[in-house]
C-alpha cells in the first residue's frame, strides 16, 4: 500500500483481481447461499452458480461476513494506513453498507463508509480512481472528492433476458412496472438513486443489445470515458457488445471486459449484459 489512505470495497464492484492488487484495494466478498450451503462468492465456480439458477435451486445472497470487514480494516492499519475509505454497493440493494459501518466502529484507524448508490464497474471505476489518487499521496478529503466525482457522473446500464431473477431476490425496484411483459420484449435497466429502474423495453434480444450500445454511447456524450462490458454466463454475446462499443466510442480511455460478480449474477440471471460508463 502506497500513501496513507486505504481503499476497501465489496465484490459487487467487479474490479478485476489484478487491478485490485496493483492499486492495493481490499475487496471483501459477498456471501452466496445455494441450498443449505453458504460460501464466500469467490470460491463458488460461476458454472456451478449458473447451473443452480437454471435448475431453480434456492439461491440467494447476503452481505459479507462482518469478520471480513474487521480483518480488512485491521490489515490496513497494520500496513501503515492512517485512514480508510470503504465504498460499497447501494444500501437500497443490500445491508453491506451497514455491516461495514458496524465494523468501522471497531477499527483501529478512522474508516469513512460510503454508500455508492450503485454497483458493478460504475462502482469499481470510482474505487480505482480513488485508489490512484490515494497512491499519489492524496489526502482522505481529496480521495473522497475523486470518488464522489466519479460516482456522480457514472452510469450502469444492463440487459437481462428475464426479470424473474430480480423479482425472486427482491431487487427489482421501480422495474416492477415491466413485469408481465411478453417474453419477446426484453428489458433494459439502469441504477437510479440506488435502485434498479427501467430504461426501456425492446422487441427481441438482438435489438435490445443494440439499444444497450446506443444508450451507452449517448451517456458517454463524446467525453473521454472508461467503459466496462460485464456479463453473466454470456461471453459470446458480451464480445459482440464489446466490438460495437469499440467502434462507437473512440474516446474510450480504458475498456474492461469482465464477468460480473456472482452476487450480481444471482439477481440478473444467466445471459445478462452490463455496460458501465465512467467519465475519466
C-alpha positions in Angstrom: 0.0 0.0 0.0 1.3 3.4 -1.0 0.1 6.6 0.6 -1.7 7.0 3.8 -5.3 6.4 2.7 -6.5 2.8 2.0 -9.4 1.7 -0.1 -11.8 -1.2 0.7 -14.8 -2.2 -1.4 -17.0 -5.3 -1.8 -17.0 -7.9 -4.6 -20.0 -6.4 -6.4 -17.6 -3.7 -7.7 -16.4 -6.2 -10.2 -12.8 -4.9 -10.1 -10.5 -7.5 -11.7 -8.2 -9.1 -9.2 -5.1 -7.9 -10.9 -6.2 -4.3 -10.8 -7.2 -4.6 -7.1 -3.8 -6.0 -6.3 -2.0 -3.3 -8.4 -3.7 -0.5 -6.5 -3.8 -2.0 -3.0 -7.6 -2.3 -2.9 -9.0 -4.8 -0.5 -12.1 -6.5 -1.8 -14.4 -8.1 0.7 -16.5 -10.9 -0.8 -20.3 -11.1 -0.6 -21.7 -14.4 0.5 -23.7 -16.9 -1.6 -26.4 -19.3 -0.3 -27.0 -22.3 -2.5 -29.4 -24.6 -0.8 -28.1 -25.0 2.7 -24.5 -24.1 1.8 -23.1 -20.6 2.5 -19.8 -19.7 0.9 -17.9 -16.5 0.0 -18.7 -15.8 -3.6 -15.2 -16.1 -5.0 -14.9 -19.8 -4.1 -18.1 -20.8 -6.0 -17.4 -21.6 -9.6 -19.6 -19.4 -12.0 -20.6 -22.6 -13.9 -22.0 -24.1 -10.6 -24.0 -20.9 -9.9 -25.4 -20.7 -13.4 -26.5 -24.4 -13.2 -28.1 -23.8 -9.8 -30.1 -20.9 -11.2 -31.2 -22.7 -14.3 -32.3 -25.6 -12.2 -34.3 -23.3 -9.9 -32.4 -24.3 -6.8 -32.8 -21.9 -3.9 -30.0 -19.3 -4.4 -29.7 -16.0 -2.6 -27.0 -13.6 -1.4 -26.1 -12.0 1.9 -23.6 -9.3 2.9 -20.0 -10.1 3.6 -19.2 -11.8 6.8 -18.6 -9.0 9.3 -15.3 -10.5 10.2 -14.2 -9.8 6.7 -14.5 -6.1 7.2 -12.9 -6.2 10.6 -9.9 -8.0 9.2 -9.7 -5.6 6.2 -9.6 -2.6 8.5 -7.1 -4.1 10.9 -4.9 -5.2 8.0 -4.9 -1.7 6.6 -3.8 -0.3 9.9 -1.1 -2.9 10.2 0.2 -1.8 6.8 0.6 1.8 7.9 -2.6 3.3 6.6 -3.9 6.3 8.6 -7.4 6.4 7.2 -9.6 4.0 5.3 -12.3 4.8 2.7 -14.7 1.8 2.5 -17.1 2.1 -0.5 -20.0 -0.3 -1.1 -23.0 -1.1 -3.3 -26.2 0.8 -2.8 -27.7 0.5 0.7 -31.1 0.2 -1.1 -29.9 -3.1 -2.6 -28.0 -4.7 0.3 -27.1 -4.4 4.0 -23.4 -4.4 3.1 -23.0 -0.7 3.9 -24.5 -1.3 7.4 -22.2 -4.3 8.1 -19.2 -2.2 7.0 -20.3 0.7 9.2 -20.6 -1.6 12.3 -17.1 -3.0 11.7 -15.7 0.5 11.1 -16.7 1.5 14.7 -14.2 -1.1 15.9 -11.4 -0.2 13.6 -8.0 0.9 15.0 -7.9 3.7 12.4 -10.7 6.0 11.1 -12.9 4.5 8.4 -15.2 6.5 6.2 -18.0 4.2 5.0 -19.6 5.4 1.7 -22.8 4.3 0.1 -22.1 4.4 -3.6 -25.8 4.3 -4.6 -24.7 1.9 -7.5 -23.0 -1.4 -8.1 -20.9 -3.1 -10.8 -18.0 -1.4 -12.5 -19.6 2.1 -12.2 -18.6 1.5 -8.5 -15.4 -0.3 -9.5 -14.1 2.5 -11.7 -14.8 5.1 -9.0 -12.9 3.0 -6.4 -9.9 2.6 -8.9 -9.8 6.3 -9.5 -9.9 7.0 -5.7 -7.1 4.5 -5.2 -4.9 6.2 -7.8 -5.4 9.5 -6.0 -4.5 7.8 -2.7 -1.4 6.2 -4.3 -0.3 9.7 -5.4 -0.4 10.8 -1.8 -3.8 12.5 -1.8 -5.5 13.3 1.5 -8.7 11.5 2.5 -10.7 14.6 1.5 -9.1 14.6 -1.9 -9.6 10.9 -2.3 -13.3 11.2 -1.4 -13.7 14.1 -3.8 -12.3 11.9 -6.6 -14.6 9.1 -5.6 -17.7 11.3 -5.4 -17.0 13.0 -8.8 -16.7 9.6 -10.5 -19.9 8.2 -8.8 -21.9 11.2 -9.7 -21.0 11.1 -13.4 -21.1 7.4 -14.0 -23.9 5.2 -15.4 -24.6 1.5 -15.1 -26.8 0.1 -17.9 -27.8 -3.5 -18.3 -29.8 -6.0 -20.3 -31.5 -9.1 -18.8 -33.2 -12.0 -20.5 -35.9 -12.0 -17.9 -36.9 -10.0 -14.8 -37.6 -13.2 -12.9 -34.3 -13.3 -11.0 -34.6 -9.7 -9.9 -38.1 -10.4 -8.8 -37.1 -13.5 -6.8 -34.3 -11.6 -5.0 -36.5 -8.6 -4.2 -34.1 -6.3 -6.1 -36.4 -5.2 -8.8 -37.2 -1.7 -7.5 -39.0 0.6 -10.0 -38.6 -2.0 -12.7 -41.5 -3.9 -11.3 -43.6 -1.9 -13.8 -42.1 -4.0 -16.5 -43.3 -7.3 -15.1 -45.9 -9.1 -17.2 -44.3 -8.1 -20.5 -44.3 -10.7 -23.2 -41.2 -12.8 -23.5 -40.3 -11.2 -26.8 -40.0 -7.8 -25.1 -36.6 -7.5 -23.5 -35.9 -5.1 -20.7 -33.0 -2.6 -20.5 -32.4 -1.3 -17.0 -30.3 1.2 -15.1 -29.5 2.1 -11.5 -31.2 5.3 -10.4 -30.9 6.7 -6.8 -29.6 3.3 -5.7 -32.4 1.2 -7.1 -33.0 -0.8 -10.3 -35.0 1.3 -12.6 -36.4 0.7 -16.1 -34.8 2.2 -19.2 -36.9 0.8 -22.0 -38.3 -2.4 -23.4 -37.2 -3.6 -26.8 -38.6 -6.3 -29.1 -36.0 -9.1 -29.3 -32.7 -9.8 -27.7 -30.5 -8.6 -30.6 -32.3 -5.3 -30.9 -32.2 -4.8 -27.2 -28.4 -5.3 -27.2 -28.1 -2.7 -30.0 -30.1 -0.3 -28.0 -27.9 -1.0 -25.0 -24.9 0.1 -27.0 -26.8 3.2 -28.3 -27.7 4.2 -24.7 -24.1 3.7 -23.6 -22.8 5.9 -26.4 -25.4 8.6 -25.5 -24.4 8.5 -21.9 -20.7 8.9 -22.8 -21.7 12.1 -24.7 -18.4 12.4 -26.6 -16.4 12.6 -23.3 -13.3 10.6 -22.5 -14.7 7.7 -20.6 -13.8 4.4 -19.0 -16.1 1.6 -20.2 -16.7 -1.9 -18.8 -18.6 -4.7 -20.5 -19.9 -7.0 -17.9 -21.6 -10.3 -18.4 -23.0 -13.4 -16.6 -22.6 -16.6 -18.5 -22.7 -14.9 -21.8 -19.2 -14.3 -23.2 -20.1 -14.5 -26.9 -22.9 -12.1 -26.6 -20.8 -9.7 -24.5 -18.0 -9.9 -27.1 -20.4 -8.6 -29.7 -21.3 -5.7 -27.5 -17.6 -5.0 -26.9 -16.9 -4.9 -30.6 -19.7 -2.4 -31.2 -18.6 -0.2 -28.3 -15.0 -0.1 -29.6 -16.3 1.2 -32.9 -18.8 3.7 -31.4 -16.6 5.1 -28.6 -13.3 6.3 -30.0 -12.9 8.5 -26.8 -12.8 5.4 -24.5 -9.7 5.6 -22.4 -9.9 2.2 -20.7 -12.1 -0.7 -21.8 -12.6 -3.6 -19.3 -14.2 -6.9 -20.3 -15.2 -8.9 -17.2 -17.7 -11.4 -15.8 -19.9 -9.8 -13.2 -19.7 -10.7 -9.5 -21.7 -13.8 -8.7 -23.6 -11.7 -6.2 -24.9 -9.6 -9.1 -25.3 -12.7 -11.3 -27.8 -14.2 -8.9 -30.1 -11.3 -9.4 -29.7 -10.5 -13.1 -29.6 -14.1 -14.2 -27.7 -16.0 -16.9 -27.4 -14.1 -20.2 -27.3 -10.7 -18.6 -25.0 -8.0 -20.1 -24.0 -4.8 -18.3 -22.2 -1.7 -19.6 -20.6 0.8 -17.1 -19.8 4.3 -18.4 -17.4 6.3 -16.1 -16.2 9.7 -17.4 -12.5 10.0 -16.8 
